[in-house]
Amino acid sequence: MDETVAEYIRRTVLKIPRDEIKMMLQKWGFLSEAQLQTLNFHQIKDNISQEVVQLCEENSADIKQAAVLDIIYNHIYQNKRMWSVYQMRKSGEELEYFDITDFKQKFKRRLRSALKNVTITFKEYEDNAVWIRVAWGTPYKKPNQYKPSYVVYHSQTPYVFISASMLKSNLPLLCQALIVASNYHDIREMELRSHSLNSLKDIVFKRYSQNFQTYTLKPVQGGNVEPENADIRIVQENKSEKERIHRLNQESFGSGPQPKLEFAQYKLETMFRSDPKMDVLDKKEPFKCLVKFSSPHLLESLKSLTPAGMADVPLSPLLTCIPHKARNYFKIREKKGLFPESFVSP
């Protein structure tokens, strides 16, 4: 077994919590049950990793086998990576039968035609998700196994979840391989990012149900208040106001927990308004801007603004409809023909 493969397996085992090493090695399936029985999982992790490497040498492990173990680790600890959502589009509405073997062959063929030094590994999961791990090299260097890209593609859907490596220049090659292998025409980032892969899936697969404002503002009730009833009235108004904020907040966000979204952005186009006497603009032209939101838990942060008194109720639809706007972003870009050429299949 190559020394670089042995070192990579050793480092992968060291990342795994000691209580979970046996479970992950069983999921890996590369070592036999008899070999696993020889391992002492109660010793320090460094010794466990060395024993695992010795067993892998007996089985002549290669880098592809080592990469499968890394996929298993990242599948379980997927929240350690930052994920972005991409949506693909077909030229027509036809549905095609998904052949996983054909998909793998096309993906590898397309990627390796552009870059020879890459390690490509696949693993299928029961939820129709294909996990793809790509370790990138250069024309003169072997692939760097410690900075791979991860792709999660759900067959029969246009959605792809990508955790890119630090080598951003390889992203167009990755996107090209995806659209060719899945028989789509083009691909576009939906501009939703999060460490929570499951939350992103909830949003794009519409497993997350968000309410939208259907209410109208009510005029403030009440007039002059007698002094002796003032304190009681203030208490009642405070209670009523809290109930109103809670009710409108639930109408905007729903009563359940929010998907863990950490980044969202979309474009706005509005008219610039100013006093005509100031003569700021000679022509009435649209004012365009790019709106970006980021937070450890974006939707929950927005939901907490009105109860905390940091924003008026109702909260602007520009904030409450972020998941809905993100799902429609691709359609808007499609109509305007704004897909980058590097991401469009020939």
C-alpha positions in Angstrom: 0.0 0.0 0.0 1.2 3.5 -0.9 2.6 5.6 2.0 0.3 8.5 1.1 -2.8 6.2 1.2 -1.6 4.8 4.6 -1.2 8.3 6.0 -4.6 9.4 4.7 -6.4 6.5 6.3 -4.5 7.1 9.6 -5.6 10.8 9.6 -9.2 9.9 8.7 -9.4 7.4 11.6 -8.0 10.1 13.9 -10.8 12.5 13.0 -13.5 10.0 14.1 -14.6 10.0 17.8 -13.1 6.9 19.4 -16.6 5.5 20.4 -17.6 5.7 16.7 -14.6 4.2 15.0 -15.9 0.6 15.1 -19.2 1.7 13.7 -17.7 3.6 10.8 -15.3 0.8 10.0 -18.3 -1.6 9.8 -20.1 0.8 7.5 -16.9 1.0 5.4 -17.0 -2.7 4.9 -13.4 -2.9 3.7 -12.1 -4.8 6.7 -13.6 -8.2 7.5 -15.5 -8.9 10.8 -12.6 -11.1 11.8 -10.1 -8.3 11.3 -12.3 -5.9 13.2 -12.3 -8.3 16.1 -8.5 -8.0 16.4 -8.7 -4.3 17.0 -8.5 -2.9 20.6 -10.9 0.1 20.5 -10.2 1.0 24.1 -6.6 2.2 23.5 -5.6 5.7 22.4 -6.7 6.8 19.0 -3.2 7.0 17.6 -2.6 3.3 18.3 -6.0 2.4 16.9 -5.2 4.3 13.7 -1.9 2.5 13.3 -3.6 -0.9 13.7 -6.2 0.0 11.1 -3.5 1.0 8.7 -1.7 -2.4 9.2 -5.0 -4.3 8.4 -5.5 -2.1 5.3 -2.0 -3.0 4.2 -3.0 -6.7 4.4 -6.0 -5.9 2.1 -3.9 -3.7 -0.3 -6.1 -0.6 0.2 -5.9 2.1 -2.5 -6.9 5.7 -2.5 -10.4 5.0 -3.7 -11.0 2.7 -0.8 -9.7 5.4 1.6 -11.9 8.0 -0.1 -15.0 5.9 0.6 -14.2 6.0 4.4 -13.8 9.7 4.1 -17.3 10.0 2.5 -18.8 7.9 5.3 -17.3 10.3 7.8 -18.5 13.4 6.0 -22.0 11.9 5.5 -22.3 11.4 9.3 -20.6 14.8 10.1 -22.0 16.7 7.2 -22.5 19.8 9.3 -18.7 20.3 9.5 -18.8 21.6 5.9 -20.4 24.6 4.2 -23.0 23.6 1.6 -24.3 25.6 -1.4 -27.4 24.8 -3.4 -27.3 24.6 -7.2 -30.3 24.1 -9.5 -30.0 22.5 -13.0 -32.4 23.0 -16.0 -33.3 20.9 -19.0 -33.9 22.3 -22.4 -37.3 20.6 -22.4 -39.7 19.0 -19.9 -39.0 15.4 -20.7 -38.3 13.0 -17.9 -35.6 10.4 -18.4 -34.8 7.2 -16.6 -31.8 7.7 -14.2 -29.0 5.2 -14.8 -26.5 5.4 -12.0 -23.8 3.5 -14.0 -24.2 5.9 -17.0 -24.2 8.9 -14.7 -20.8 7.8 -13.1 -19.2 7.1 -16.5 -20.3 10.4 -18.0 -19.2 12.3 -14.9 -15.7 10.7 -14.8 -15.2 11.0 -18.5 -16.1 14.7 -18.6 -14.0 15.6 -15.6 -11.0 13.7 -16.7 -11.1 15.1 -20.2 -10.4 18.5 -18.6 -8.1 17.4 -15.9 -6.2 14.1 -15.7 -5.0 14.2 -12.1 -8.3 13.8 -10.1 -9.6 11.2 -7.7 -13.3 10.6 -8.2 -15.3 8.5 -5.7 -19.0 7.7 -5.5 -21.2 6.3 -2.8 -24.9 5.8 -3.0 -27.3 6.2 -0.1 -30.9 4.9 0.5 -32.5 8.3 0.0 -31.6 8.3 -3.7 -28.6 10.5 -2.9 -25.4 10.0 -4.7 -22.4 11.4 -2.8 -19.4 12.3 -5.0 -16.0 13.1 -3.7 -13.5 14.8 -6.0 -9.8 15.4 -5.0 -8.1 17.9 -7.3 -4.7 17.8 -8.7 -2.9 19.8 -11.4 -1.3 18.7 -14.7 1.9 18.2 -12.8 0.8 17.3 -9.3 -1.2 14.4 -7.8 -4.6 15.1 -6.3 -4.6 16.7 -2.9 -6.7 14.3 -0.8 -7.0 16.8 2.1 -8.9 19.5 0.2 -11.6 17.6 -1.8 -15.0 18.8 -3.1 -18.2 17.1 -2.1 -21.3 16.8 -4.2 -24.7 15.4 -3.1 -27.0 14.8 -6.0 -30.6 13.5 -5.6 -31.5 11.6 -8.8 -34.8 12.6 -10.5 -34.4 16.2 -9.1 -32.6 19.2 -10.5 -30.9 20.1 -7.2 -27.3 19.6 -6.4 -25.6 20.4 -3.0 -21.9 21.3 -3.3 -19.3 21.7 -0.7 -16.4 23.1 -2.7 -12.7 22.9 -1.9 -10.5 25.9 -1.5 -9.6 25.6 -5.2 -12.5 27.8 -6.6 -11.1 27.6 -10.1 -12.3 23.9 -10.3 -15.9 24.7 -9.7 -16.8 25.3 -13.4 -15.3 21.9 -14.3 -17.3 20.3 -11.6 -20.5 22.0 -12.7 -19.8 21.0 -16.4 -19.4 17.4 -15.4 -22.7 17.4 -13.4 -24.9 18.8 -16.2 -23.3 16.5 -18.8 -23.7 13.4 -16.6 -27.3 14.2 -15.5 -28.4 15.3 -19.0 -29.3 18.8 -18.0 -28.6 22.0 -20.0 -27.3 24.5 -17.5 -26.8 25.0 -13.8 -27.0 28.0 -11.5 -26.2 28.6 -7.8 -29.4 29.4 -5.8 -27.4 31.5 -3.4 -28.4 29.6 -0.3 -25.7 28.4 2.0 -25.6 26.6 5.3 -23.7 24.0 7.3 -27.0 22.2 7.7 -27.4 20.1 4.6 -30.7 18.8 5.8 -32.1 22.3 6.2 -31.2 23.2 2.7 -32.9 20.0 1.5 -36.0 21.0 3.5 -36.2 24.3 1.7 -35.6 23.2 -1.9 -37.6 20.0 -1.6 -40.4 22.1 0.0 -40.5 19.9 3.1 -40.5 23.2 5.0 -43.8 24.9 5.1 -43.6 28.7 5.6 -46.7 30.8 6.1 -47.1 34.1 4.3 -48.8 37.3 5.4 -52.5 37.3 4.7 -53.5 39.9 7.3 -54.1 43.6 7.1 -53.0 46.2 9.6 -55.6 47.2 12.2 -56.0 50.7 13.5 -55.0 51.4 17.0 -58.1 51.3 19.3 -58.8 53.5 22.3 -59.1 57.2 23.2 -58.8 59.2 26.4 -58.2 57.1 29.5 -59.3 58.0 32.9 -56.4 58.3 35.5 -57.7 55.6 37.8 -57.9 53.1 34.9 -54.6 54.0 33.3 -52.4 51.3 35.0 -54.9 48.5 34.2 -55.2 49.8 30.6 -51.4 49.9 30.1 -51.1 46.3 31.4 -53.8 45.1 29.0 -52.3 47.0 26.1 -48.9 45.4 26.7 -50.4 42.0 26.9 -52.5 42.5 23.8 -49.4 43.9 21.9 -47.3 40.8 22.9 -50.2 38.5 21.7 -50.5 40.5 18.4 -46.7 40.3 17.8 -46.7 36.5 18.6 -49.7 35.9 16.3 -48.3 37.9 13.3 -44.9 36.3 13.8 -46.5 32.9 13.5 -48.4 33.9 10.4 -45.1 35.0 8.9 -42.8 32.1 9.9 -45.1 29.3 11.1 -45.1 27.7 14.5 -42.4 25.1 13.9 -38.6 25.4 14.0 -37.0 27.1 11.1 -34.5 25.4 8.7 -30.9 26.3 9.6 -30.0 28.7 6.9 -26.7 30.7 7.2 -26.5 32.7 4.0 -29.0 34.1 1.5 -28.8 36.7 -1.2 -31.0 38.1 -4.0 -31.2 41.1 -6.2 -33.6 44.0 -5.8 -34.7 46.6 -8.3 -36.6 49.6 -7.2 -37.1 53.2 -8.0 -35.0 55.8 -6.3 -37.2 58.4 -4.6 -36.1 61.9 -3.6 -37.5 65.3 -3.2 -38.1 66.8 -6.7 -36.7 70.1 -5.5 -33.3 68.4 -4.8 -33.0 67.3 -8.4 -30.8 64.3 -7.4 -31.7 62.3 -10.6 -32.5 63.7 -14.0 -34.0 60.5 -15.1 -36.2 58.0 -13.3 -34.1 54.9 -13.6 -34.4 51.7 -11.5 -32.0 51.4 -8.5 -30.4 48.0 -8.4 -28.8 46.5 -5.4 -27.6 43.1 -4.1 -29.0 42.1 -0.7 -27.0 39.7 1.4 -28.0 38.1 4.7 -25.7 35.9 6.9 -26.2 34.5 10.4 -25.4 31.3 12.3 -29.2 30.7 12.1 -30.6 33.2 9.7 -34.4 32.4 9.7 -34.5 32.0 13.5 -32.7 35.4 13.8 -35.2 37.1 11.6 -38.1 35.4 13.5 -36.7 36.8 16.8 -36.5 40.4 15.6 -40.1 41.5 16.4 -40.5 39.8 19.8 -37.2 41.4 20.8 -38.5 44.8 19.8 -35.8 45.3 17.2 -38.2 45.6 14.3 -41.8 46.6 13.7 -44.5 44.1 13.1 -45.3 42.9 10.5 -41.8 42.1 9.4 -41.1 43.0 5.7 -42.0 40.2 3.2 -38.4 40.8 1.8 -37.2 39.1 5.0 -39.9 36.6 5.7 -40.0 35.2 2.2 -36.2 34.5 1.8 -36.7 30.7 1.2 -39.5 31.3 -1.3 -37.5 34.0 -3.2 -34.5 31.7 -3.3 -36.6 28.9 -4.9 -37.8 31.3 -7.5 -34.4 32.9 -8.1 -33.4 30.4 -10.8 -36.6 31.0 -12.8 -36.0 34.8 -12.7 -32.4 34.4 -13.9 -33.6 31.9 -16.6 -36.0 34.4 -18.1 -33.3 37.1 -18.3 -30.8 34.7 -19.9 -28.2 35.4 -17.1 -26.6 31.9 -16.9 -22.8 32.0 -17.2 -21.4 30.4 -20.3 -18.9 28.2 -18.4 -21.8 26.4 -16.6 -23.8 25.7 -19.8 -23.5 22.4 -21.6 -22.4 22.5 -25.2 
